[in-house]
Amino acid sequence: MNSQSYLQEFIKECSEAKPASTDEKFVGWENIIFILAGIGLKALLPELREWLKLGAMTITTKRLELKKKLVDYAKQRELDYQEAEKAAGVIVDKIDEKNISTLVAALEGDAK
């Protein structure tokens, strides 16, 4: 699977994990996921590269930091805060020691 395909599949998996809907009218879950997973993670690529050197236990701790950085990225881009916070949670939960190297490679390939 090439880097572009992997990244698209990762984004698709994240967008399918949409939290239970509320009474609020909100359109754009997929857009927020795309922005945070496709562009936000690319902006945090140097940090993700460092994750490759860490053990599984440390990656779990780093998820909280990454979530905060993705939410900050969303605020800078003036995205819906509550939805961005949920989306960031979904994205960081999908990143683990099994897929981090593939994700970094996909983001690097997309950055070229």
CYANA upper distance limits for C-alpha pairs under 8 A (distance plus 0.5 A):
  1 MET  CA      5 SER  CA      6.66
  1 MET  CA      6 TYR  CA      6.77
  2 ASN  CA      6 TYR  CA      6.74
  2 ASN  CA    106 ALA  CA      8.08
  3 SER  CA      7 LEU  CA      6.63
  3 SER  CA    102 THR  CA      8.48
  3 SER  CA    105 ALA  CA      7.18
  3 SER  CA    106 ALA  CA      4.45
  3 SER  CA    107 LEU  CA      7.71
  3 SER  CA    109 GLY  CA      6.33
  3 SER  CA    110 ASP  CA      7.35
  4 GLN  CA      8 GLN  CA      6.69
  4 GLN  CA    106 ALA  CA      6.78
  4 GLN  CA    109 GLY  CA      7.86
  4 GLN  CA    110 ASP  CA      6.84
  5 SER  CA      9 GLU  CA      6.60
  6 TYR  CA     10 PHE  CA      6.59
  6 TYR  CA    102 THR  CA      8.37
  6 TYR  CA    103 LEU  CA      7.97
  6 TYR  CA    106 ALA  CA      6.95
  7 LEU  CA     11 ILE  CA      6.68
  7 LEU  CA     38 GLY  CA      7.77
  7 LEU  CA    103 LEU  CA      7.43
  7 LEU  CA    106 ALA  CA      6.38
  7 LEU  CA    107 LEU  CA      7.64
  8 GLN  CA     12 LYS  CA      6.60
  9 GLU  CA     13 GLU  CA      6.66
 10 PHE  CA     14 CYS  CA      6.78
 11 ILE  CA     15 SER  CA      6.65
 11 ILE  CA     33 ILE  CA      7.16
 11 ILE  CA     34 PHE  CA      6.67
 11 ILE  CA     37 ALA  CA      6.76
 11 ILE  CA     38 GLY  CA      7.66
 12 LYS  CA     16 GLU  CA      6.72
 13 GLU  CA     17 ALA  CA      7.15
 14 CYS  CA     18 LYS  CA      8.01
 14 CYS  CA     33 ILE  CA      7.31
 14 CYS  CA     87 ALA  CA      8.38
 14 CYS  CA     90 VAL  CA      6.67
 14 CYS  CA     91 ILE  CA      6.42
 14 CYS  CA     94 LYS  CA      7.75
 15 SER  CA     29 TRP  CA      7.40
 15 SER  CA     30 GLU  CA      5.92
 15 SER  CA     33 ILE  CA      6.47
 17 ALA  CA     90 VAL  CA      7.33
 18 LYS  CA     29 TRP  CA      7.83
 18 LYS  CA     87 ALA  CA      8.28
 18 LYS  CA     90 VAL  CA      8.45
 19 PRO  CA     86 LYS  CA      7.98
 28 GLY  CA     32 ILE  CA      6.80
 29 TRP  CA     33 ILE  CA      6.71
 29 TRP  CA     83 GLU  CA      7.71
 29 TRP  CA     87 ALA  CA      8.13
 30 GLU  CA     34 PHE  CA      6.53
 31 ASN  CA     35 ILE  CA      6.62
 32 ILE  CA     36 LEU  CA      6.56
 32 ILE  CA     79 LEU  CA      7.92
 32 ILE  CA     83 GLU  CA      8.10
 32 ILE  CA     84 ALA  CA      6.82
 32 ILE  CA     87 ALA  CA      7.35
 33 ILE  CA     37 ALA  CA      6.15
 33 ILE  CA     38 GLY  CA      8.22
 33 ILE  CA     84 ALA  CA      8.38
 33 ILE  CA     87 ALA  CA      6.33
 33 ILE  CA     88 ALA  CA      8.20
 33 ILE  CA     91 ILE  CA      8.15
 34 PHE  CA     38 GLY  CA      5.71
 34 PHE  CA     39 ILE  CA      7.72
 35 ILE  CA     39 ILE  CA      5.63
 35 ILE  CA     40 GLY  CA      6.63
 36 LEU  CA     40 GLY  CA      4.77
 36 LEU  CA     41 LEU  CA      6.76
 36 LEU  CA     70 LEU  CA      6.88
 36 LEU  CA     73 TYR  CA      8.26
 36 LEU  CA     74 ALA  CA      7.67
 36 LEU  CA     84 ALA  CA      8.48
 36 LEU  CA     87 ALA  CA      8.20
 36 LEU  CA     88 ALA  CA      7.47
 37 ALA  CA     41 LEU  CA      5.80
 37 ALA  CA     42 LYS  CA      8.25
 37 ALA  CA     91 ILE  CA      7.15
 38 GLY  CA     42 LYS  CA      6.95
 38 GLY  CA    107 LEU  CA      8.25
 39 ILE  CA     43 ALA  CA      6.88
 40 GLY  CA     44 LEU  CA      7.00
 40 GLY  CA     70 LEU  CA      6.70
 40 GLY  CA     73 TYR  CA      7.06
 41 LEU  CA     45 LEU  CA      6.55
 41 LEU  CA     70 LEU  CA      8.03
 41 LEU  CA    107 LEU  CA      8.20
 42 LYS  CA    107 LEU  CA      6.33
 42 LYS  CA    108 GLU  CA      8.20
 42 LYS  CA    111 ALA  CA      7.80
 44 LEU  CA     48 LEU  CA      6.92
 45 LEU  CA     49 ARG  CA      6.63
 45 LEU  CA    104 VAL  CA      7.41
 45 LEU  CA    107 LEU  CA      7.82
 45 LEU  CA    108 GLU  CA      8.23
 46 PRO  CA     50 GLU  CA      7.12
 47 GLU  CA     51 TRP  CA      7.18
 48 LEU  CA     52 LEU  CA      7.48
 48 LEU  CA    100 ILE  CA      8.11
 48 LEU  CA    104 VAL  CA      7.15
 49 ARG  CA     53 LYS  CA      8.10
 49 ARG  CA    104 VAL  CA      7.07
 50 GLU  CA     54 LEU  CA      7.52
 51 TRP  CA     55 GLY  CA      8.45
 51 TRP  CA     59 ILE  CA      6.97
 51 TRP  CA    100 ILE  CA      8.07
 52 LEU  CA     97 GLU  CA      8.31
 52 LEU  CA    100 ILE  CA      7.32
 52 LEU  CA    101 SER  CA      6.90
 54 LEU  CA     58 THR  CA      6.59
 54 LEU  CA     59 ILE  CA      7.08
 55 GLY  CA     59 ILE  CA      6.93
 55 GLY  CA     97 GLU  CA      8.20
 56 ALA  CA     60 THR  CA      7.06
 56 ALA  CA     96 ASP  CA      8.07
 56 ALA  CA     97 GLU  CA      6.35
 57 MET  CA     61 THR  CA      7.33
 58 THR  CA     62 LYS  CA      6.68
 59 ILE  CA     63 ARG  CA      6.78
 59 ILE  CA     96 ASP  CA      7.63
 59 ILE  CA     97 GLU  CA      7.75
 60 THR  CA     64 LEU  CA      8.18
 60 THR  CA     96 ASP  CA      8.41
 61 THR  CA     65 GLU  CA      8.02
 62 LYS  CA     66 LEU  CA      6.73
 63 ARG  CA     67 LYS  CA      6.53
 63 ARG  CA     92 VAL  CA      6.26
 63 ARG  CA     93 ASP  CA      8.00
 64 LEU  CA     68 LYS  CA      6.83
 65 GLU  CA     69 LYS  CA      6.79
 66 LEU  CA     70 LEU  CA      6.62
 66 LEU  CA     92 VAL  CA      7.51
 67 LYS  CA     71 VAL  CA      6.68
 67 LYS  CA     85 GLU  CA      8.20
 67 LYS  CA     88 ALA  CA      5.88
 67 LYS  CA     89 GLY  CA      6.65
 67 LYS  CA     92 VAL  CA      6.80
 68 LYS  CA     72 ASP  CA      6.62
 69 LYS  CA     73 TYR  CA      6.56
 70 LEU  CA     74 ALA  CA      6.67
 70 LEU  CA     88 ALA  CA      6.49
 71 VAL  CA     75 LYS  CA      6.73
 71 VAL  CA     81 TYR  CA      7.87
 71 VAL  CA     84 ALA  CA      6.63
 71 VAL  CA     85 GLU  CA      6.17
 71 VAL  CA     88 ALA  CA      6.98
 72 ASP  CA     76 GLN  CA      6.79
 73 TYR  CA     77 ARG  CA      6.86
 74 ALA  CA     78 GLU  CA      6.58
 74 ALA  CA     79 LEU  CA      5.74
 74 ALA  CA     80 ASP  CA      8.18
 74 ALA  CA     81 TYR  CA      7.61
 74 ALA  CA     84 ALA  CA      6.78
 75 LYS  CA     79 LEU  CA      6.41
 75 LYS  CA     80 ASP  CA      8.30
 75 LYS  CA     81 TYR  CA      7.11
 79 LEU  CA     84 ALA  CA      7.18
 80 ASP  CA     84 ALA  CA      6.41
 81 TYR  CA     85 GLU  CA      6.54
 82 GLN  CA     86 LYS  CA      6.90
 83 GLU  CA     87 ALA  CA      6.54
 84 ALA  CA     88 ALA  CA      6.43
 85 GLU  CA     89 GLY  CA      6.79
 86 LYS  CA     90 VAL  CA      6.88
 87 ALA  CA     91 ILE  CA      6.68
 88 ALA  CA     92 VAL  CA      6.65
 89 GLY  CA     93 ASP  CA      6.59
 90 VAL  CA     94 LYS  CA      6.96
 91 ILE  CA     95 ILE  CA      7.31
 95 ILE  CA     99 ASN  CA      6.87
 95 ILE  CA    100 ILE  CA      6.56
 96 ASP  CA    100 ILE  CA      6.32
 97 GLU  CA    101 SER  CA      8.24
 99 ASN  CA    103 LEU  CA      6.53
100 ILE  CA    104 VAL  CA      6.55
101 SER  CA    105 ALA  CA      6.63
102 THR  CA    106 ALA  CA      6.58
103 LEU  CA    107 LEU  CA      6.63
104 VAL  CA    108 GLU  CA      6.52
105 ALA  CA    109 GLY  CA      6.51
106 ALA  CA    110 ASP  CA      6.59
107 LEU  CA    111 ALA  CA      6.54
108 GLU  CA    112 LYS  CA      7.09
